[in-house]
Amino acid sequence: MAFLIMLLQILQLLLTVISWIIIAHAIMSWLIGFNVINTYNEFVRTIWNALERITRPIYNPVRRIMPDFGALDLSPIVVLLILYILNNYVLNTLIAQLASSGY
C-alpha cells in the first residue's frame, strides 16, 4: 500500500500546483484590470490565454452554483478553499491513516 500513499502524495502535489496557478491567474487579472499590464503584448496575452484555459474548467462548476455578484468573481476564492480543505485535511488524514495502519 506504499504505492497508494505515493499516489495520494502526488495528488497533493497536483492540488498545490493548481492552487498556485489559480493565484497567478487572480494576480494577473488584477494587473490587467488595473491596467498595469495589457493584453496587447503578445507574451502577456499568451500567458493570460493559457491561464484562462487551465482555470476555466475549474471555475465553471463553482460559477454555476454561486449567485452572480456582477463584476466581483468569488469563484477563485471558493476553489482555493475547496483545494485547501482537500489537500490539508482530507488527503493528510488518508495518508496518516494508511501510514499508521502499517501499509
Contact map, one row per residue, 1 for C-alpha under 8 A:
1111100000000000000000000000000000000000000000000000000000000000000000000000000000000000000000000100001
1111110000000000000000000000000000000000000000000000000000000000000000000000000000000000000000000000001
1111111000000000000000000000000000000000000000000000000000000000000000000000000000000000000000000000000
1111111100000000000000000000000000000000000000000000000000000000000000000000000000000000000000000000000
1111111110000000000000000000000000000000000000000000000000000000000000000000000000000000000000100110000
0111111111000000000000000000000000000000000000000000000000000000000000000000000000000000000000000000000
0011111111100000000000000000000000000000000000000000000000000000000000000000000000000000000000000000000
0001111111110000000000000000000000000000000000000000000000000000000000000000000000000000001000100000000
0000111111111000000000000000000000000000000000000000000000000000000000000000000000000000000000100000000
0000011111111100000000000000000000000000000000000000000000000000000000000000000000000000000000000000000
0000001111111110000000000000000000000000000000000000000000000000000000000000000000000000000000000000000
0000000111111111000000000000000000000000000000000000000000000000000000000000000000000010001000000000000
0000000011111111100000000000000000000000000000000000000000000000000000000000000000000000000000000000000
0000000001111111110000000000000000000000000000000000000000000000000000000000000000000000000000000000000
0000000000111111111000000000000000000000000000000000000000000000000000000000000000100010000000000000000
0000000000011111111100000000000000000000000000000000000000000000000000000000000000100010000000000000000
0000000000001111111110000000000000000000000000000000000000000000000000000000000000000000000000000000000
0000000000000111111111000000000000000000000000000000000000000000000000000000000000000000000000000000000
0000000000000011111111100000000000000000000000000000000000000000000000000000000100100000000000000000000
0000000000000001111111110000000000000000000000000000000000000000000000000000000000000000000000000000000
0000000000000000111111111000000000000000000000000010001000000000000000000000000000000000000000000000000
0000000000000000011111111100000000000000000000000000001000000000000000000001000100000000000000000000000
0000000000000000001111111110000000000000000000000000000000000000000000000000000000000000000000000000000
0000000000000000000111111111000000000000000000000000000000000000000000000000000000000000000000000000000
0000000000000000000011111111100000000000000000010011001000000000000000000000000000000000000000000000000
0000000000000000000001111111110000000000000000000000000000000000000000000001000000000000000000000000000
0000000000000000000000111111111000000000000000000000000000000000000000000000000000000000000000000000000
0000000000000000000000011111111100000000000000010000000000000000000000000000000000000000000000000000000
0000000000000000000000001111111110000000000000000000000000000000000000000000000000000000000000000000000
0000000000000000000000000111111111000000000000000000000000000000000000000000000000000000000000000000000
0000000000000000000000000011111111111000000000000000000000000000000000000000000000000000000000000000000
0000000000000000000000000001111111111110000000000000000000000000000000000000000000000000000000000000000
0000000000000000000000000000111111110000000000000000000000000000000000000000000000000000000000000000000
0000000000000000000000000000011111111000000000000000000000000000000000000000000000000000000000000000000
0000000000000000000000000000001111111100000000000000000000000000000000000000000000000000000000000000000
0000000000000000000000000000001111111100000000000000000000000000000000000000000000000000000000000000000
0000000000000000000000000000001101111110000100000000000000000000000000000000000000000000000000000000000
0000000000000000000000000000000100111111100110000000000000000000000000000000000000000000000000000000000
0000000000000000000000000000000100001111110110010000000000000000000000000000000000000000000000000000000
0000000000000000000000000000000000000111110110000000000000000000000000000000000000000000000000000000000
0000000000000000000000000000000000000111111110000000000000000000000000000000000000000000000000000000000
0000000000000000000000000000000000000011111111000000000000000000000000000000000000000000000000000000000
0000000000000000000000000000000000000000111111100000000000000000000000000000000000000000000000000000000
0000000000000000000000000000000000001111111111110000000000000000000000000000000000000000000000000000000
0000000000000000000000000000000000000111111111111000000000000000000000000000000000000000000000000000000
0000000000000000000000000000000000000000011111111100000000000000000000000000000000000000000000000000000
0000000000000000000000000000000000000000001111111110000000000000000000000000000000000000000000000000000
0000000000000000000000001001000000000010000111111111000000000000000000000000000000000000000000000000000
0000000000000000000000000000000000000000000011111111100000000000000000000000000000000000000000000000000
0000000000000000000000000000000000000000000001111111110000000000000000000000000000000000000000000000000
0000000000000000000010001000000000000000000000111111111000000000000000000000000000000000000000000000000
0000000000000000000000001000000000000000000000011111111100000000000000000000000000000000000000000000000
0000000000000000000000000000000000000000000000001111111110000000000000000000000000000000000000000000000
0000000000000000000000000000000000000000000000000111111111000000000000000000000000000000000000000000000
0000000000000000000011001000000000000000000000000011111111100000000000000000000000000000000000000000000
0000000000000000000000000000000000000000000000000001111111110000000000000000000000000000000000000000000
0000000000000000000000000000000000000000000000000000111111111000000000000000000000000000000000000000000
0000000000000000000000000000000000000000000000000000011111111100000000000000001000000000000000000000000
0000000000000000000000000000000000000000000000000000001111111110000000000011001000000000000000000000000
0000000000000000000000000000000000000000000000000000000111111111000000000000000000000000000000000000000
0000000000000000000000000000000000000000000000000000000011111111100000000000000000000000000000000000000
0000000000000000000000000000000000000000000000000000000001111111110000000010011000000000000000000000000
0000000000000000000000000000000000000000000000000000000000111111111000000010000000000000000000000000000
0000000000000000000000000000000000000000000000000000000000011111111000000000000000000000000000000000000
0000000000000000000000000000000000000000000000000000000000001111111000000000000000000000000000000000000
0000000000000000000000000000000000000000000000000000000000000111111100000010000000000000000000000000000
0000000000000000000000000000000000000000000000000000000000000011111110000000000000000000000000000000000
0000000000000000000000000000000000000000000000000000000000000000011111000000000000000000000000000000000
0000000000000000000000000000000000000000000000000000000000000000001111111000000000000000000000000000000
0000000000000000000000000000000000000000000000000000000000000000000111111000000000000000000000000000000
0000000000000000000000000000000000000000000000000000000000000000000011111000000000000000000000000000000
0000000000000000000000000000000000000000000000000000000000000000000011111100000000000000000000000000000
0000000000000000000000000000000000000000000000000000000000000000000011111111000000000000000000000000000
0000000000000000000000000000000000000000000000000000000000000000000000011111110000000000000000000000000
0000000000000000000000000000000000000000000000000000000000100110010000001111111000000000000000000000000
0000000000000000000001000100000000000000000000000000000000100000000000001111111100000000000000000000000
0000000000000000000000000000000000000000000000000000000000000000000000000111111110000000000000000000000
0000000000000000000000000000000000000000000000000000000000000100000000000111111111000000000000000000000
0000000000000000000000000000000000000000000000000000000001100100000000000011111111100000000000000000000
0000000000000000001001000000000000000000000000000000000000000000000000000001111111110000000000000000000
0000000000000000000000000000000000000000000000000000000000000000000000000000111111111000000000000000000
0000000000000000000000000000000000000000000000000000000000000000000000000000011111111100000000000000000
0000000000000011001000000000000000000000000000000000000000000000000000000000001111111110000000000000000
0000000000000000000000000000000000000000000000000000000000000000000000000000000111111111100000000000000
0000000000000000000000000000000000000000000000000000000000000000000000000000000011111111110000000000000
0000000000000000000000000000000000000000000000000000000000000000000000000000000001111111111000000000000
0000000000010011000000000000000000000000000000000000000000000000000000000000000000111111111100000000000
0000000000000000000000000000000000000000000000000000000000000000000000000000000000011111111100000000000
0000000000000000000000000000000000000000000000000000000000000000000000000000000000011111111110000000000
0000000000000000000000000000000000000000000000000000000000000000000000000000000000001111111111000000000
0000000100010000000000000000000000000000000000000000000000000000000000000000000000000111111111100000000
0000000000000000000000000000000000000000000000000000000000000000000000000000000000000011111111110000000
0000000000000000000000000000000000000000000000000000000000000000000000000000000000000000111111111000000
0000000000000000000000000000000000000000000000000000000000000000000000000000000000000000011111111100000
0000100110000000000000000000000000000000000000000000000000000000000000000000000000000000001111111110000
0000000000000000000000000000000000000000000000000000000000000000000000000000000000000000000111111111000
0000000000000000000000000000000000000000000000000000000000000000000000000000000000000000000011111111100
1000100000000000000000000000000000000000000000000000000000000000000000000000000000000000000001111111111
0000100000000000000000000000000000000000000000000000000000000000000000000000000000000000000000111111111
0000000000000000000000000000000000000000000000000000000000000000000000000000000000000000000000011111111
0000000000000000000000000000000000000000000000000000000000000000000000000000000000000000000000001111111
0000000000000000000000000000000000000000000000000000000000000000000000000000000000000000000000000111111
1100000000000000000000000000000000000000000000000000000000000000000000000000000000000000000000000111111
